[in-house]
Amino acid sequence: MRKVKTPANLPEPIINENAKIVLHRRYLKKDTQGIPYETHKELFWRVASSIADEERKYKKSTCKAPQLARDFYDLMTSYRFLPNSPTLMNAGTSLGQLAACFVLPVEDSIEGIFDAVKHAAMIHKSGGGTGFSFSRLRQQDSVVGSTGGVASGPLSFLKIFNCATEQIKQGGTRRGANMGILRIDHPDIMQFIKAKERDGELNNFNLSVGLTEKFMQAVEKGADYELTAPNTGHATGTLNAREVFSILVRKAWESGDPGIVFLDRINRDNPTPAQGEMESTNPCGEQPLLPYEACNLGSINLGLAYTPENDGDVDWDELKRIVHLSVRFLDNVIDASNYPLPQITETVGRNRKIGLGVMGWADLLFQLGIPYNSQKAVDLAERVMKFIREEGRSASKQLAKERGPFPAYAESVFGKANLGPYRNATVTTIAPTGTLSIIGGCSSGVEPLFALSFVRNVMDGDRLVETNPHFEKALKDADAHSASLMEEVAKTGTIQKMDFLPENIRRVFVTAMDIEPMWHLKMQAAFQKYTDNAVSKTVNLPHEATQDDIWEIYWKAYEYGCKGVTVYRDGCKASQVLCTGGKQEEEKGEDKSKESIVRDRPEVIYGFTHKVETGLGVLYLTVNEMDGKPFEVFATIGKSGGSITAKAEAIGRLVSLALRSGVEVREIVSQLKGIGGENPKFMKKHLVKSIPDAIAYVFENRYLQGEHLSDGTNSLVKELCPECGDPLVFEEGCHICKSCAFTKCG
């Protein structure tokens, strides 16, 4: 780590309590014992000064490095702008890898495949996420000419990539995150669509199907379309496009996977088509990239672009200043970054892509008194993003005057059309800001809030009710605020059924699940219209949403000009249908009712017996296991009558039947947990409500390892954070923790 002397007269940054936790866990530099030796001020100055130092390379620069470092420091510590996490972590250190997004090619050869595995491991180790297209790999069972053998297909190699990522994560470094994409016309597409039918499969991957306009036109007509072998270019068969689209919709309804990306639309906006097609994106889908390309991201806090003195409008002059300074920051990041592969260094240097995005959008709307689910909000989204892109390109033009355009400018769409010249091939991206928004104390990205008020678990089991400050101010201004009301709001996160609150407050302060899905999509499309790359956004759906609802969202996303879409139906993981192997005959309507899926019991099986005190007596639950998973249970209870004994035995038999039929433990727990009885009993820190609740308690504690399942109520929250125990929420295409910034997407 380079030595950085922090000026004594720098103002101390104001850090909110959540941000202190996040910065301590993830960003402050630590010694070999894991103890931070860096203060918050030193962290921000390390980043600001190292990025500003790159200015010294350019003799024509209109900025001086010492003053620019102060400007960057003020920009970040006022939380008007923050760069992506790798920049905060690694700027000014010996590692020096500052980019978040990478795409790697997967060639159709053993050497190419395992080169990609190795390169991904290097990127994950450095703190980045990776995207891959597996569309070049020949289909399963096709002949391998060099050996005379048969290919195992994309899915088999996808599992190898997933396993490699798991080992990097277990090695103590930052969790790796991946995107896997397969074209809709690949012969193995049906296997890919069903790849995550069983929860826990490919757990280090987000999956998206690459849709083409030819396919979408076939869906509209109900026509067949061709599957094409990638290694020969020859047709291998046909599928009905509408049937495939229906299956894709159903899988998204069941579990949220896979998502979809529109490949033709992505490549229409490819600024450097002479370098080839874009075939994949980064892990959350907002950054389409060429092979071996990376992008440096950062986000402007729109919640701070509002000033009451400015006639209740956006402070456009201040927003312009922030955009220009942020573009300079991100362009300097490209020069400051040490990329893990020479191919990446070359490609990044050729195109110099940056991705300036936003966060705090919901906060801005709250301050302006505009409901998220309104045309006025959609129109403002277009206006804001158009302004940011125009000013971002203006800033990029200024940098081109000082430093020269990006090297591939002449052959780019800008060079061909005599536009620019620009310093950067792309300027805008709307990326996930789960961690950055915690540091900045604002709402995430362009998402609505997931809850207006929620309970956060702090040290020693204490509970802290946290409330959106704009919501709290509105209540106080209306003389409607109270601690008991905040507790009540925290139970559900929403106020839509609280008719006693003023109507204008209920109209403006809406949350993710209060908003009709189509408004989510309209908002995404509004921001996409003026975003060079793409938009990270989740279309949240209520539990009762139908497959027809998702069909409409997918189709409208295509019509509205989105580059992809992610949907998440509330509670879908808990209600996922039982899958028995996924043969295509099932999709053709064949009757499977006569097939037995109940596994036979072996002659010898081992297990354990757990003693649980219930209000009806001591329950002895014997659980026998196969391959570390429960296979059958026997429930016996003492000191009770024959009826209770019979019920315990019956519950045990039914749970055993479910387990032997392939039902997941979490599904059993979600059904049994919370069932009440006439004699509840406290056991240590747990209230045992009934015999089935006791079985759920044993299963949850032994097999789910901290995963949280609700007791029958539908909520955006379905799991607890494995790091801090607070609830995870699903937004911006990923499960994230609002308290400690843990994310399943890296």
N, C-alpha and C positions, 0 to 999 in steps of 0.2 A: 504494500500500500504506500502510495507517495505521501510525503510529509506535507500537510496542509496547515498553515498557520491561520487560525481564525481571527479576523480583526476584532479588537476589544470593543469597538463601538457599534458592532452589529446588534440590532435589537433582538431580544429573545423571541422565538416563535411562540405563539399561543397554541397549545396542544390540548385538544379535548380528551376526555378520559378514555374513550374507545381507541383513539389514535395512539395514545401512550402505550396501550397494550399491543397494538399492531406493530408500531415502530420498534418496540422492545423485542418482540418475537421474530420479526422478519427483516428489519432493515438496519438497525444499529450494529456497527462492527463489534465483534466479540472476541475475547481471548480464548485460549485453548480449553478453559473451563466453562465456556459459554456465558461469561460475564461481560456485559457491554462495557467498552472503554470509550465510547463515543457518545457525546450529548446530542440532543435534538438539533441544537444550533450547528454543531460540527457536522452532522449529517447533511443538512441542507447546504452548508457552505462548501463541503467536499464536492457535492454535485454541481453547485452553481459555478464554483471557481474552475473545476476541471473542464466543464463544458465551455465556459467562456474563454479558456486558454486556447481553444482551437481557432479563435478569431485572429490570433497572431500569425497564422499561416497566410492570411490574405492581406496584401499590401493596400488594396483598394477599399478595404472595409471602411464603412462610415462609423464603426463603433470601436472603442478601445476596450481591451480585455478587462482591466481593473473595474471600470465603471459598469461594463456589461455583467460582470460577476455579481455586483451589487444589485443590478436590475433583475437578474435571474433569481437571486436569493429572495428579493422582495416579491417577485412573481409567485414563487413557490410557497413562501411562508405566509402570504396573504391568502393562499389557496385559490387564487384565480386561475392557476394552471398547475398541473402536475404531470410529469412524464411517466411512462410505463414503469412497472416494478423493477425490471432488471437495471434500468438506469439509476433508480434510487438506491438499489442494492450495490451496484458494481462500479458506478462512475468514480474515478479517482482511486481505484484499487488495482491490484496486480492482475486480477481476472479481466476486468474491463470489457466484459460482454454486455452490451447495453440494449440489445434488441429483444423483443418479445416473440415475434412471429417469424417462422421459417416454413418453407415448403421444400421437400426433398423428392427427387424422382425415384421411382421404383421400376427398374428395368427388368425385362423378361429374361433374366438369367440368374443363376445361383450367385454369381459374383456381384451382379447389380443389386440383387435383393439384400444380400448380407452387407454390402457396402452401405446401403440405406439404414440397416439396423445399427451398424457401428456409428454412422454419422448422427443418427437420432440420439443415441446414447451420449455422444459428446455434447450435443445441443442441450439435452435435458440436464446434464451435469452443470452446464453453464447458466441455467436458469430460463431457457427458452422452451417454447412449445412448437410442435411440428405437425405439418399436414402432409398427407400422402394421397396420391391417386393410385389405386391398384388396378386401373383399367388396362394397363399395358400387359398384364400377366395373362398368359393363355389359360383357358378354362380347364376345369377339373377333367381328368381322364383323357385329355388330348395328348397326342404323341409328342415326346421330346426327341427331336431328330438326332441329337448328338449321342444319345444313350440307348435309344429304342425303348425307353421306359414311358411311363405316363405321368403327366403333370398332376400335382395335387390341388392346384387352383388357388385363387386369391385368398379365400377364407382361411386356408391352412397357414399361409404366410402371415396373414393379419394376426393370427393367434401368436405367432412367434414374436412379432413386433410388440404385442401386448405384454407378453411374458418378459421381454427384455426391459420394457418400461417399468414393470413391477419390480425388477431387481434393482434398477437404478434408484427407485423410490425407497426400497428397503435398505439401500446402502447408506441412508442418512442424508441424502441431498434433497433439494426441492422436488416435489412430486412432478413427474413428467405428464404432459397432456398431449393428446394426438387427435387429429381428424383423419378419418378414413373415408375415401370417396370411391364409388364405382359407377361407371356410366350405365344408364338404363338399358343400353343395347348390348351389354356384356352377357355372354351365355350363362354366367353364374349369378345373374342378378337376383333370382328368387332366393337363393341361399343367403345372399348378402342382406336382402330386405328382412329376412327372418333371423339374422345372426344374433340378435339380442333378445330373442323371445324369452329366454330364461334369465331372470334377473341375476346379475353378477357376471354374466358373460362379457368379455371384452371391456372390462370395467375401466380401462385406461384410454378408451377411445370414445369420441363422439363419431357417429356415422351419418353420412348424408348420401343420398342417391343423386347422381348428376343427371338431370333431366334435360332433354333437347327440345327444341321447338317442333321438330319432326314428330317426336313422341307425343307432345301435347296436342298437336293437330290430329294425331291418330286417336287420342283419347276423346277429343271432341266429336269425331266421326264414329267412334266405336269400332275402329278398324284394327287389323293386325299390324304389327311392325316387326322388322327383322332383327334378329340377334346376330352379332358379327364377331367372328373369332379375331381377337386383336393381333395374333401373330401371322395370320394369313390374309385378313381382310375379307374372307369369304363368309357368306351367310350360313349359319348353323341351324336355323329354325325360325319360327315365328311365335309370338305371343299376342294375345288380344290386349291392346293398350289400356282399354277401360278396365278390364279385369285386374291387370297389374296395378293400375292406379288405385283401384279399390282396396287391394291388399296392402299397398303402401299406406293408405289412409287408415286402414284397420290397425296396422302395427303402431302407427303414431297414436291412435286412440288408446291402444292398450298400454303403451309404456313411454310415449314421447320419442321413440326411436324407430326408424331413422328420420332425420330431417331431409330437406330437399334443397338443392341449389340448381339454378338455371344456367347451365354452362354456356349456351349461346349468348345470353344477355351479358354474362360476365366478360366474354371475349369480344363482344361489340364495344365494350368500354375499355378494352385492353389498350393502353397508350403506346405499347411497343410491340405490335403484332409481328414485326419482322423477326423477333426473337422467339417466336413460337406461341403456342396456345397456352392459356392458363388452364390447368386441369385439377387444381386443388386449392384449398384455402387453409388458413390457420385453424387452431382447435375450435374456436367459437364461431367461425364462419364469416367474420366481417372483413377478412383480408385475403382476397384472391391474389395469388402470387405465381410467378414463373418458377420452374425448378431452380433450386439453389438461390432463391431470392429471400430477402428478409425485409422487415419494415419496422421503423421506430415510431412508436405511438405516444400520444399525449392528449390530455383532455382539459378543456376550458370549463370552469365552473359557472354555468349560466345563472345560477342562483345569486351570484355576486355581480351580475351585469344589470341588476335592477337597482334604481335609486328612486325613492319617493319624491325627491326634489325635481326629478326629470319628467314631470307631468304624468307620473304613473306608467312610464314606458321603459323599454330597454335603453340603457345608456350606450347608444351606438358608438359614440366617440371612444369611450373606454373599451368597448368590445373590439374596436378596430386596433387600438393600441396593444391589447392583449394578443390578438391574432398575429400581428406582425412580429412581436417579440417571441411568441411561441414558435412560429415558423423558423426563425433564426436559431432558436434553441434546438429544435429537432434536426435541422440541417447540420448543426455542429455535432450533434450526437453521432451522426453517421461517421464523421471523421474521428471522433473520440473512441469509437467502439472497436474492440478486438474480436473479430468474428472467428468462430471455431474451425472454419474450413476455408482454404484459399479460393475454392469455387464460389463461396458465398461472398467473400470480400470482393471478388471481381464483379459479380453480378450486381451487388448492392452499389458498388462504385459506378457502374455503368448507368444505372437508372435513378439512384438516389431518391427512392420513394420515402415519403413521410406520411403519417396518418394523424392529422389533427382532428380531434373529436370533441365531444361535450359530455358533461355530467350536470347534475343539478337542474335538469329540465322541469321536473315536477315542482321543485322549489320555486322556480321562476313563475310557473303558472299559478301556484298558490298566492304569491305576492301580487300578481296581476289580477287575481280574482277570476281566472278563466278555468272552467272545468276541462280536465284532460279529454273527456269524451265529448268534445264539441267541435264543430267546424271552425270556430274561431281559433281553437288551439292548433288544429291541423294547418290552418292558413299561416299562423305565426311560426310554426315549425318550418314551413317552406321558406318564409321570409328570413328567419334567423340563419338557416343553413345556407341559403343563397348568399347572404351577406358574408358568412364565414368563408365560403369557398372563394368568392370574388376577392375578398381582402387577403385570403391565403395565397391565391395566385398572384396578386399584386406584390405581396411580400416575396414570393418566389422569383418574380421578375426582377425585383430589386437585387436579390442575391445573385441572380445570373449576371447582372451588370458588374457586380463586385468580384464574382468568383468564376463566371462562365456558366453556361447551361450544363445540364446533365449530359455526359458524353454521348449517349444514344439519342440525343435530341434530334439530330438531322434526319434520322430514319424513323422517328416517332410520328404519331398522328399530328402532333403539334408542329413539327418541322415540315411535314408534307403540306400542311395547310397554312404555313407561315404565321403561326400563332406563337406568341411568346417572344423571345426564348424564355424558358423556365429553368430554374435550378433543379426542380424535382418533377419526376414523371407523374406522381400523384401527390396530393396535398391533404385530402380529407378522408377520414375513416371514423366511424362511430364504434368504438371498442367497448368491451365490458370494463366497468370501473368499480367493481365490488370492493377492492382494497383501497383504491384512491378515494372513493367517496367516503369511506370511513375516516381516512386521514383528513379529508377536506370538510367533513361534517355536513355532507349534502346528500341528495338523492342520487341513485345510481343511473348513469347514462341517460337514455331517453325513456326509461321505464317510469311508470307510476310507482308510488310507494307500495310496498307489500303490506304495510300496516301503519296506521297513524300513531299508534302507541303499542308498545310491547314490553314484556318483562325480560330483563337480562339477568342471568345468574352471575353473581360476583363472588368474591372470596368468602369462605366459611359458610356457604349456602345461603347468603343473603340474596334478596331479590331487589332489583332496581327497575322501576318503571321508567321507560324512556319514551318521550313524546316528541313528535316533529315540532320544532320551535314555531313554525308559521301557523300550524294548527293551534298550538297552545296560545299564541298571541291573539288569534282570531276569537278563541273562546273567551279570553280575558277582556278583549274589547267589547264583546257581546255580554259581558257579565255572566258568563255561563260556565266558568272554569271551577273545578274542584278536584281534590285528590281522589275522592271516591269515583268521580266520573272517569278520571284517567285509568283507574283500576278496571272499571267496567269496559272501557274502550279496549284496554289491553287484552281482554279475554277473547275478542274476535278481531281486533285491529281495525274495525270499520264502524261507522256511525250511521249507516244508511237506514237502519231500523229504529233509530232514536228520534222519534217524531217530536219529542219535546225540544230538540235543538233547532235553532233558526234554519229555515229552508235554504237560505243562500250559503250557509256553512256546509250543509249536507250536500249541496249541489257542487260546490267547488272542491271539497276535500274528499275525493274519491280514491279508492285503492285498486290494486290490480284486479281483484276478484269482483269489484263493483262495476267494472267496465265491460261492456259488451265486446266480445272478441273482435268484431269488425273494426271497432275504434282502435284497438291495438294495431291492427294491420294498416289502417289508414295513417296512423302516426308513423309507422315504420316506412311506409311508402313516401310520406311527405319528406322525411329526412333523407331517404334514398335519392330523391330527385336531384339533390345538390351535393351528393357525396360521391367522390371519385371512386372509392372502393365499395364497401358495403356497410350494413348496419347490424350491430348485434342487438337483438330484441327478441323477447319471448311473447308469443300470443298465449296468454293464460286463459284457460277454459274451466268452467265449473265442472264438478264431477259428473253431473247429469248430461253434459254435452254429448251429442250423438256423432256417429261417424259421418253423417251428412254435414254436420257443422264443420268438421275438419276438411271434408271434400271442398266445401265452399271457400274456406280460408286458403287452401292450397291453390284453388283455381283463381281466386281474386288476387292472390300474391303474384301470380303469373300475369294477370291482366293489369295490375297496378304498376308493374315495372320493378318489383322487388328482385333481388339477386338470389334470394333464398328465404326460407322461413322455418322457424322452430315453434312447435306448439307443445303445450304441456297441460294435460287435463288433470285437474286437482284430484289427488288420490289414485291416479291411474296405476301406480305400482302395486298398491294394495289390492286392486281389483283385477289384476291381469289374469286373463284366462289361462287355464291349464293347457300346456303344450306337450305333445307326446312324441315329437321327433320331426314334425313339419314336412311330411311328404307332400308333393304337389297335388297328389290325388285329393287331399283334403280340400284344396281350394276349388277343385272341380265338382265338389258336392257329393263325393262318395260317402256312403254310410259307414262310419267307424264305430257305431254303437256296439257291434259284436266283438270288437277287439278287446282283450283283457290287457289292462295296463298295470295291474296289481302285481308287484314283484313277489316271488315265492320266498318263504322264510327258509334260511339255511338251517342245517342241523345244529350247528353251534354258533352262538352269538354272545357277545359280551357287552356289558354296560355298567351303570351305576344306579344307586338308589339315593334319592334326595328326600330328606325329612322336612315337611312344611307344616307348621301349626296353623290350623284353620279354626273357625268358630264352631265346626262340627266335630272336631277331634283332630288327631295327628294324621296327616296324609303322608303315606310313603309312596313316592312316585319312582318307579323303576323305569329307566330309559335305556334300551339296548341300541347300539350304534353299528353302522356299517360305513367304513371309509370316513370315520370322524363325524358322520351325520346321524341324527336320530332315525331309527328304522321302525321301532315299536315302543309302546309304553304300557305299563300296568299300574293302575291306580288302586290302592287299597287304603281304607280309612278305618281307624279303630274307634272304640267307644261310641258307636252309633248304631242305629237300627238297620234292619235288612234293606229298607228302601234306600238309605243313603249309600250303603255298600254297593247296591245294584246300580245306582246312578253313577258312582265313581267308576265301576267296572265298565259301564256302557260308554262313558266319555272316553276312557282309555282305549276301548276297542275302536271307536270311531276315529280318534286321533291316529291310532296305528294304521287304520285303513287309508286315511288321507296321506300319511307319510309314505306308505308302501305304494301309493298311487302316484307319487311324484309331487305332491303339494308342498310348496316351500314352507319352511319354518315360520317365516315372517307372516305368511298368509294365515297360518294356524293361530299365531299369537294375536294378529289383528282381529280375528273372530272371537277369541276367548277372553282377551284382556278387557277388564272392566265390567264383566258380567257380575251383577250384584246378587247377594244372597241375604238371608234373614239374620245371619250371625257373622258379620265381618270381624276380623281380628288383626291387631297390629303385630307384625313380626319384624323386629329390629326397626328399620326405617320404612318398611313397606306395609301397606294396608292390604291384607288378603281378604278379598270380598266374597270369594266362593271357591268351590273346587276347580271349576274351569279357569278362574282367575289365577289360582295357585299354579296350575299347569303352565299357563302363559308366563307367569313369573319365572319359573324354572327354565323354560325354553329361551326366554328373552335374555336372561342373565348368562346362560351358558353359550348360546349360539349366535346371538345378534351383536355382541361385542360393542355395546354402547349405542347401537342403532335404536332410534325411538319410533314407536308406532303408536298412533293415537288410539283411544279406546272407543272408536266408533263414530267420532265426529269428523267431518270433512274440513280440511284446513290446508292452506298453502304449505304448512309445516308438516313433514312426514318423518324427518330424521333429525337426530341431534348431532352436533358437531363433534367429531372424535377428538378434537384438541381441547375445547373448552366446555363442551356439554350444552351449549346454547342451541336453539333451533336453526336448522338450515332452511333457506328459502330457494326457490327456483326462479331465477330471472336472468336476463342477458344470456340465455342459453346454457346455464350452469347452476349447480347447487353451490350456494355460498353461505358463509356464516357472517352475519352482520356485526358480531361482537369482536371476533379475533381475525377475521378476513381469511379463514380457511376456505379453500375452494377445491372442488373436485376436478377443475379444469386447469390446475397449475397456477 
